Amino acid sequence: MYMRGGTEVVVSRDVVAVVIPDGTESVVKQGNHALITQVLGGMFTIQTEEGFLMRIDGKDADALGQPIPDERRPITQEDIA
């Protein structure tokens, strides 16, 4: 069950997530459907098919079919110069 709004995605690989609000780690399995409800501070908040809210680090954006947010990109020498 999904709320209105957001972007529906299919998870392309197993990805570590943090359950909201209790902060325990969990794994969202490849092939699961999810709804991206928010992108803030380089982190994705998703709602799973089961209705759980989870936070996925922006470095794992590829698992959601999304680009890595600028806040989570590694800094290169070109960025410093």
The first five atom37 places (N, CA, C, CB, O) and aatype in JSON, in Angstrom:
{
  "aatype": [12, 18, 12, 1, 7, 7, 16, 6, 19, 19, 19, 15, 1, 3, 19, 19, 0, 19, 19, 9, 14, 3, 7, 16, 6, 15, 19, 19, 11, 5, 7, 2, 8, 0, 10, 9, 16, 5, 19, 10, 7, 7, 12, 13, 16, 9, 5, 16, 6, 6, 7, 13, 10, 12, 1, 9, 3, 7, 11, 3, 0, 3, 0, 10, 7, 5, 14, 9, 14, 3, 6, 1, 1, 14, 9, 16, 5, 6, 3, 9, 0],
  "atom_mask": [
    [1, 1, 1, 1, 1],
    [1, 1, 1, 1, 1],
    [1, 1, 1, 1, 1],
    [1, 1, 1, 1, 1],
    [1, 1, 1, 0, 1],
    [1, 1, 1, 0, 1],
    [1, 1, 1, 1, 1],
    [1, 1, 1, 1, 1],
    [1, 1, 1, 1, 1],
    [1, 1, 1, 1, 1],
    [1, 1, 1, 1, 1],
    [1, 1, 1, 1, 1],
    [1, 1, 1, 1, 1],
    [1, 1, 1, 1, 1],
    [1, 1, 1, 1, 1],
    [1, 1, 1, 1, 1],
    [1, 1, 1, 1, 1],
    [1, 1, 1, 1, 1],
    [1, 1, 1, 1, 1],
    [1, 1, 1, 1, 1],
    [1, 1, 1, 1, 1],
    [1, 1, 1, 1, 1],
    [1, 1, 1, 0, 1],
    [1, 1, 1, 1, 1],
    [1, 1, 1, 1, 1],
    [1, 1, 1, 1, 1],
    [1, 1, 1, 1, 1],
    [1, 1, 1, 1, 1],
    [1, 1, 1, 1, 1],
    [1, 1, 1, 1, 1],
    [1, 1, 1, 0, 1],
    [1, 1, 1, 1, 1],
    [1, 1, 1, 1, 1],
    [1, 1, 1, 1, 1],
    [1, 1, 1, 1, 1],
    [1, 1, 1, 1, 1],
    [1, 1, 1, 1, 1],
    [1, 1, 1, 1, 1],
    [1, 1, 1, 1, 1],
    [1, 1, 1, 1, 1],
    [1, 1, 1, 0, 1],
    [1, 1, 1, 0, 1],
    [1, 1, 1, 1, 1],
    [1, 1, 1, 1, 1],
    [1, 1, 1, 1, 1],
    [1, 1, 1, 1, 1],
    [1, 1, 1, 1, 1],
    [1, 1, 1, 1, 1],
    [1, 1, 1, 1, 1],
    [1, 1, 1, 1, 1],
    [1, 1, 1, 0, 1],
    [1, 1, 1, 1, 1],
    [1, 1, 1, 1, 1],
    [1, 1, 1, 1, 1],
    [1, 1, 1, 1, 1],
    [1, 1, 1, 1, 1],
    [1, 1, 1, 1, 1],
    [1, 1, 1, 0, 1],
    [1, 1, 1, 1, 1],
    [1, 1, 1, 1, 1],
    [1, 1, 1, 1, 1],
    [1, 1, 1, 1, 1],
    [1, 1, 1, 1, 1],
    [1, 1, 1, 1, 1],
    [1, 1, 1, 0, 1],
    [1, 1, 1, 1, 1],
    [1, 1, 1, 1, 1],
    [1, 1, 1, 1, 1],
    [1, 1, 1, 1, 1],
    [1, 1, 1, 1, 1],
    [1, 1, 1, 1, 1],
    [1, 1, 1, 1, 1],
    [1, 1, 1, 1, 1],
    [1, 1, 1, 1, 1],
    [1, 1, 1, 1, 1],
    [1, 1, 1, 1, 1],
    [1, 1, 1, 1, 1],
    [1, 1, 1, 1, 1],
    [1, 1, 1, 1, 1],
    [1, 1, 1, 1, 1],
    [1, 1, 1, 1, 1]
  ],
  "atom_positions": [
    [[0.86, -1.18, 0.0], [0.0, 0.0, 0.0], [0.9, 1.24, 0.0], [-0.97, 0.0, 1.24], [1.79, 1.37, 0.84]],
    [[0.67, 2.14, -0.94], [1.47, 3.34, -1.06], [0.63, 4.57, -0.81], [2.11, 3.42, -2.42], [-0.57, 4.6, -1.07]],
    [[1.3, 5.61, -0.29], [0.68, 6.92, -0.18], [0.79, 7.6, -1.53], [1.35, 7.77, 0.95], [1.55, 7.14, -2.39]],
    [[0.06, 8.66, -1.73], [0.19, 9.43, -2.96], [1.51, 10.18, -2.98], [-0.97, 10.41, -3.12], [2.06, 10.54, -1.94]],
    [[2.0, 10.4, -4.19], [3.25, 11.15, -4.34], [4.45, 10.23, -4.24], [0.0, 0.0, 0.0], [4.35, 9.12, -3.73]],
    [[5.57, 10.71, -4.73], [6.78, 9.91, -4.68], [7.04, 9.23, -6.01], [0.0, 0.0, 0.0], [6.29, 9.38, -6.97]],
    [[8.12, 8.49, -6.04], [8.55, 7.79, -7.24], [8.6, 6.31, -6.94], [9.92, 8.31, -7.73], [9.31, 5.88, -6.03]],
    [[7.87, 5.52, -7.71], [7.88, 4.08, -7.51], [9.08, 3.49, -8.22], [6.57, 3.44, -8.03], [9.36, 3.83, -9.38]],
    [[9.81, 2.61, -7.53], [11.01, 1.98, -8.08], [10.99, 0.49, -7.76], [12.3, 2.65, -7.53], [10.28, 0.03, -6.87]],
    [[11.81, -0.25, -8.52], [12.08, -1.66, -8.21], [13.55, -1.73, -7.83], [11.75, -2.62, -9.44], [14.41, -1.25, -8.57]],
    [[13.84, -2.3, -6.68], [15.2, -2.36, -6.16], [16.01, -3.33, -7.03], [15.21, -2.81, -4.66], [15.62, -4.49, -7.21]],
    [[17.14, -2.85, -7.58], [17.91, -3.63, -8.55], [18.94, -4.56, -7.91], [18.6, -2.71, -9.5], [19.48, -5.44, -8.58]],
    [[19.22, -4.37, -6.64], [20.15, -5.24, -5.9], [19.82, -5.13, -4.42], [21.65, -4.84, -6.18], [19.2, -4.16, -3.99]],
    [[20.24, -6.13, -3.65], [20.05, -6.05, -2.2], [20.77, -4.8, -1.7], [20.59, -7.33, -1.48], [21.89, -4.5, -2.12]],
    [[20.11, -4.08, -0.79], [20.7, -2.85, -0.28], [20.39, -2.72, 1.22], [20.17, -1.61, -1.06], [19.28, -3.01, 1.67]],
    [[21.4, -2.27, 1.97], [21.23, -2.06, 3.41], [20.43, -0.79, 3.63], [22.61, -1.97, 4.14], [20.67, 0.23, 2.98]],
    [[19.47, -0.86, 4.53], [18.63, 0.28, 4.86], [18.5, 0.37, 6.38], [17.22, 0.16, 4.19], [18.77, -0.59, 7.1]],
    [[18.09, 1.54, 6.85], [17.85, 1.75, 8.28], [16.35, 1.96, 8.46], [18.67, 2.98, 8.83], [15.75, 2.83, 7.82]],
    [[15.75, 1.17, 9.32], [14.31, 1.25, 9.57], [14.01, 2.52, 10.37], [13.79, -0.01, 10.34], [14.68, 2.83, 11.35]],
    [[13.0, 3.25, 9.92], [12.57, 4.48, 10.6], [11.34, 4.13, 11.44], [12.25, 5.63, 9.57], [10.43, 3.5, 10.9]],
    [[11.24, 4.49, 12.69], [12.1, 5.37, 13.46], [13.1, 4.67, 14.36], [11.27, 6.27, 14.27], [13.88, 5.34, 15.03]],
    [[13.1, 3.33, 14.41], [13.91, 2.67, 15.45], [15.4, 2.55, 15.14], [13.38, 1.31, 15.69], [16.18, 2.27, 16.05]],
    [[15.82, 2.76, 13.89], [17.24, 2.8, 13.57], [17.91, 1.46, 13.39], [0.0, 0.0, 0.0], [19.14, 1.41, 13.28]],
    [[17.16, 0.37, 13.36], [17.78, -0.92, 13.14], [18.1, -1.11, 11.66], [16.87, -2.06, 13.65], [17.39, -0.6, 10.8]],
    [[19.18, -1.84, 11.39], [19.55, -2.11, 10.01], [18.73, -3.26, 9.47], [21.05, -2.41, 9.89], [18.39, -4.2, 10.19]],
    [[18.42, -3.17, 8.2], [17.67, -4.2, 7.51], [18.18, -4.24, 6.08], [16.13, -3.94, 7.57], [18.95, -3.37, 5.67]],
    [[17.76, -5.23, 5.33], [18.13, -5.33, 3.93], [16.87, -5.31, 3.09], [18.96, -6.61, 3.65], [15.93, -6.07, 3.34]],
    [[16.85, -4.43, 2.09], [15.77, -4.42, 1.11], [16.26, -5.3, -0.03], [15.4, -2.93, 0.62], [17.31, -5.04, -0.62]],
    [[15.5, -6.33, -0.34], [15.93, -7.33, -1.31], [15.71, -6.89, -2.75], [15.2, -8.62, -1.06], [14.77, -6.15, -3.06]],
    [[16.59, -7.37, -3.61], [16.47, -7.15, -5.04], [15.09, -7.6, -5.52], [17.59, -7.89, -5.81], [14.6, -8.66, -5.12]],
    [[14.47, -6.79, -6.37], [13.16, -7.12, -6.92], [12.0, -6.55, -6.14], [0.0, 0.0, 0.0], [10.87, -6.53, -6.64]],
    [[12.24, -6.08, -4.91], [11.16, -5.47, -4.13], [10.75, -4.13, -4.74], [11.59, -5.28, -2.66], [11.59, -3.41, -5.29]],
    [[9.49, -3.82, -4.64], [8.99, -2.52, -5.08], [9.04, -1.57, -3.89], [7.54, -2.63, -5.65], [8.8, -1.98, -2.75]],
    [[9.34, -0.31, -4.15], [9.39, 0.69, -3.09], [8.95, 2.03, -3.67], [10.82, 0.79, -2.48], [8.94, 2.23, -4.88]],
    [[8.6, 2.92, -2.79], [8.21, 4.27, -3.16], [9.19, 5.24, -2.51], [6.73, 4.59, -2.72], [9.31, 5.28, -1.28]],
    [[9.91, 6.02, -3.34], [10.79, 7.05, -2.78], [9.9, 8.2, -2.35], [11.9, 7.52, -3.82], [9.25, 8.84, -3.18]],
    [[9.88, 8.46, -1.06], [9.0, 9.51, -0.53], [9.74, 10.82, -0.29], [8.36, 9.05, 0.75], [9.13, 11.89, -0.22]],
    [[11.09, 10.73, -0.16], [11.86, 11.94, 0.13], [13.33, 11.71, -0.19], [11.7, 12.36, 1.61], [13.85, 10.61, -0.02]],
    [[13.99, 12.75, -0.67], [15.44, 12.76, -0.81], [15.91, 14.01, -0.09], [15.9, 12.74, -2.34], [15.59, 15.13, -0.5]],
    [[16.68, 13.82, 0.99], [17.09, 14.94, 1.81], [18.47, 14.65, 2.38], [16.07, 15.21, 2.95], [18.71, 13.57, 2.92]],
    [[19.38, 15.6, 2.24], [20.72, 15.42, 2.78], [21.47, 14.27, 2.15], [0.0, 0.0, 0.0], [22.34, 13.67, 2.78]],
    [[21.13, 13.95, 0.91], [21.8, 12.87, 0.23], [21.31, 11.49, 0.61], [0.0, 0.0, 0.0], [21.91, 10.48, 0.23]],
    [[20.24, 11.42, 1.36], [19.65, 10.15, 1.79], [18.25, 10.0, 1.18], [19.58, 10.08, 3.34], [17.53, 10.98, 0.97]],
    [[17.88, 8.76, 0.9], [16.56, 8.46, 0.36], [15.69, 7.86, 1.45], [16.66, 7.49, -0.85], [16.13, 6.97, 2.18]],
    [[14.48, 8.33, 1.58], [13.49, 7.69, 2.43], [12.55, 6.94, 1.5], [12.72, 8.73, 3.34], [11.99, 7.52, 0.57]],
    [[12.38, 5.64, 1.78], [11.48, 4.84, 0.96], [10.39, 4.23, 1.82], [12.25, 3.73, 0.21], [10.55, 4.07, 3.03]],
    [[9.29, 3.9, 1.17], [8.23, 3.12, 1.81], [8.21, 1.79, 1.08], [6.82, 3.85, 1.77], [8.07, 1.75, -0.15]],
    [[8.34, 0.7, 1.83], [8.35, -0.63, 1.21], [6.92, -1.08, 0.92], [9.06, -1.64, 2.12], [5.95, -0.45, 1.34]],
    [[6.82, -2.17, 0.18], [5.51, -2.75, -0.12], [4.74, -3.09, 1.15], [5.67, -4.0, -0.99], [3.51, -3.03, 1.18]],
    [[5.49, -3.45, 2.2], [4.86, -3.82, 3.47], [4.48, -2.6, 4.3], [5.78, -4.7, 4.26], [3.85, -2.75, 5.35]],
    [[4.86, -1.4, 3.85], [4.49, -0.18, 4.55], [5.57, 0.38, 5.47], [0.0, 0.0, 0.0], [5.35, 1.41, 6.11]],
    [[6.72, -0.29, 5.56], [7.8, 0.2, 6.4], [8.47, 1.41, 5.76], [8.84, -0.9, 6.66], [8.62, 1.47, 4.54]],
    [[8.88, 2.37, 6.59], [9.7, 3.48, 6.12], [11.15, 3.14, 6.42], [9.28, 4.84, 6.8], [11.48, 2.69, 7.51]],
    [[12.02, 3.37, 5.42], [13.44, 3.06, 5.57], [14.27, 4.14, 4.93], [13.77, 1.69, 4.96], [13.84, 4.8, 3.99]],
    [[15.49, 4.32, 5.47], [16.43, 5.28, 4.91], [17.54, 4.52, 4.21], [17.0, 6.22, 6.01], [18.11, 3.58, 4.76]],
    [[17.83, 4.95, 2.98], [18.91, 4.34, 2.2], [19.92, 5.43, 1.91], [18.38, 3.68, 0.88], [19.57, 6.52, 1.46]],
    [[21.18, 5.12, 2.16], [22.26, 6.08, 1.93], [22.34, 6.41, 0.44], [23.62, 5.52, 2.44], [22.16, 5.53, -0.41]],
    [[22.6, 7.66, 0.14], [22.68, 8.12, -1.24], [23.75, 7.43, -2.06], [0.0, 0.0, 0.0], [23.65, 7.38, -3.28]],
    [[24.78, 6.88, -1.41], [25.82, 6.16, -2.14], [25.26, 4.89, -2.78], [26.98, 5.8, -1.21], [25.87, 4.33, -3.68]],
    [[24.1, 4.45, -2.31], [23.44, 3.27, -2.87], [22.28, 3.63, -3.79], [22.94, 2.38, -1.75], [21.39, 2.81, -4.03]],
    [[22.29, 4.86, -4.3], [21.2, 5.33, -5.16], [20.99, 4.46, -6.38], [21.46, 6.76, -5.6], [19.87, 4.32, -6.88]],
    [[22.08, 3.85, -6.88], [21.95, 3.0, -8.06], [20.99, 1.84, -7.85], [23.31, 2.46, -8.46], [20.33, 1.4, -8.79]],
    [[20.88, 1.35, -6.62], [19.96, 0.25, -6.31], [18.51, 0.68, -6.49], [20.17, -0.24, -4.87], [17.62, -0.15, -6.66]],
    [[18.28, 2.01, -6.44], [16.93, 2.56, -6.63], [16.76, 3.14, -8.04], [16.65, 3.64, -5.58], [15.71, 3.71, -8.36]],
    [[17.78, 2.98, -8.87], [17.72, 3.53, -10.23], [17.83, 5.03, -10.27], [0.0, 0.0, 0.0], [17.33, 5.68, -11.19]],
    [[18.49, 5.6, -9.27], [18.61, 7.05, -9.14], [20.07, 7.46, -9.19], [17.95, 7.54, -7.83], [20.95, 6.65, -8.88]],
    [[20.35, 8.71, -9.58], [21.73, 9.19, -9.51], [22.13, 9.45, -8.05], [21.9, 10.48, -10.37], [21.29, 9.74, -7.21]],
    [[23.43, 9.36, -7.79], [23.93, 9.64, -6.44], [23.78, 11.14, -6.19], [25.42, 9.18, -6.27], [24.27, 11.94, -6.99]],
    [[23.11, 11.54, -5.11], [22.99, 12.97, -4.81], [24.36, 13.6, -4.6], [22.12, 13.19, -3.56], [25.28, 12.96, -4.11]],
    [[24.48, 14.86, -4.98], [25.76, 15.58, -4.87], [26.35, 15.49, -3.46], [25.58, 17.04, -5.25], [27.57, 15.4, -3.31]],
    [[25.5, 15.51, -2.44], [25.99, 15.48, -1.06], [26.73, 14.17, -0.73], [24.82, 15.65, -0.1], [27.52, 14.14, 0.21]],
    [[26.49, 13.11, -1.49], [27.07, 11.81, -1.18], [28.15, 11.38, -2.17], [25.98, 10.77, -1.15], [28.71, 10.29, -2.05]],
    [[28.45, 12.23, -3.15], [29.49, 11.9, -4.13], [30.86, 12.02, -3.47], [29.4, 12.83, -5.38], [31.1, 12.93, -2.66]],
    [[31.77, 11.1, -3.82], [33.13, 11.24, -3.28], [33.8, 12.5, -3.84], [33.97, 10.0, -3.62], [33.55, 12.88, -4.98]],
    [[34.64, 13.12, -3.04], [35.36, 14.31, -3.47], [36.59, 13.86, -4.26], [35.77, 15.21, -2.25], [37.33, 12.98, -3.82]],
    [[36.79, 14.47, -5.42], [37.94, 14.15, -6.26], [38.94, 15.3, -6.23], [37.49, 13.85, -7.71], [38.63, 16.38, -5.72]],
    [[40.12, 15.08, -6.77], [41.14, 16.12, -6.85], [40.63, 17.3, -7.68], [42.44, 15.57, -7.46], [40.96, 18.45, -7.38]],
    [[39.83, 17.03, -8.72], [39.3, 18.1, -9.56], [38.35, 19.01, -8.75], [38.56, 17.51, -10.77], [38.27, 20.21, -9.01]],
    [[37.65, 18.43, -7.78], [36.75, 19.22, -6.94], [37.53, 20.19, -6.06], [35.89, 18.29, -6.07], [37.05, 21.29, -5.76]],
    [[38.72, 19.79, -5.65], [39.52, 20.59, -4.73], [40.23, 21.72, -5.47], [40.54, 19.7, -4.0], [40.36, 22.83, -4.96]],
    [[40.68, 21.41, -6.68], [41.48, 22.39, -7.45], [40.66, 23.56, -7.95], [42.14, 21.71, -8.63], [41.19, 24.45, -8.6]]
  ]
}
